[in-house]
Amino acid sequence: MLFGVEVRVSIHIRLEEGTEAAAEIPNDLFQVLVRIVVWELAMRTSPEQFDGHVRNLAGFRSRFEPDLAVARQERDHKRFVASVRSDIEALPSQETRSEPTTGLYL
């Protein structure tokens, strides 16, 4: 039990995917992972070391904001493309129609 939550999950992080390695992890699960990492960092370091790590993390975003913006835009684009492909694949095909249609699918 961690932070009042029993955690039993299987997580697939594909390191070879670089910035997309953990993209498929749901946000709520990601938040649990962050809490676990912060807990472990606090357990394994002195208060001074932990504070130093937190300060470094606080500066991370400002240093990499342009790169984060590009990566976020690319991720959103990939998700949009996947969504459109999924929608197109879900459209009825000539072989699967069971009743007459107007031919106007989109």
N, C-alpha and C positions, 0 to 999 in steps of 0.2 A: 504494500500500500504506500503510495507516494502522494503527499499533499492531499490526503483524504480521498484519493482515487486509486482504485485497483487497476493496474495497467498490464494488459496481456495483448500484445499486438505483434504483427509481423511487418517489418518496415523494409522496403526495398529502395535503397539509395544507389543509383547507378553512377559511380564516380567517373566513369568514362564519358559521361554526358556533360561534364564541366559545370557551367552555371545552371544547367537544367537537371542536375543530379537528383535533387530532392523536389522537383517541381510537382510531382504527382502526389506528394504527401498532403493530405487534407489539412487545412489551417488549424483545426482544433488539435489534431495529433501533433502538428508541428509545435504548437504552444506547449504541449506536455513535454516534448523533447527539449525545448529551450529550458523549461524549469528543471529538468533532470540534469542538463549540462551545467546550469548555474549552481545547482545544489552540489554537484560533484566538484566544480571549480572551488566553491567555498570550502568544501571538506578537505581538499588537497592543497590549499594554499593558506598562507597567513592572512590576517585581515589587511595588512598593507599590500601584499601581492594581489589579493582579490580586488582591492580598490584601484590598483594600477591597471588591472585587466579591464575593469568597468570603465575607467577613464579612456583607455585605448578604444574600447568598443563605442563609446559615445562619440569619439572623433571619426570613427570609421565611415559613417554615413556621409558626413560633409566632405570627406576626402574623395569618396567614390560616387557621389550623387550623379554626375554625368553618365558614368558607366552603368549605374543602377537604372537610370531612366531609359537608356538604350536597351538593356537586358529586359526590363519590364515591358517595353513596347514590343520587343521580339517575342516574348512569351505570350503576351496578349494576342499578337498576330497568329502565332502557332495554334493557340486555343481556338481562335475564331475560325481558322482554316479547318481544323479538326471538327468543329461544330457544323460548319457548312457541309463538309463531306459526309458527316453522319446524317444530316438532314436529307441530303441527296440520296444516300443509300437507303433511307427509310421510305422514299417515294415508291408508290406501287409501280411495278414494271409490267410490261405487256404480258408476261407469263403468269403473274400473280393476280391479275385483276379478276374478280369474280362477278362484277356487274358492269354494265356500260358506263363509260365516263365521258366527259366533255372534251378530254384531251388537254385541259388546262390544269397543269399540276402546280405551276408556280404563280 
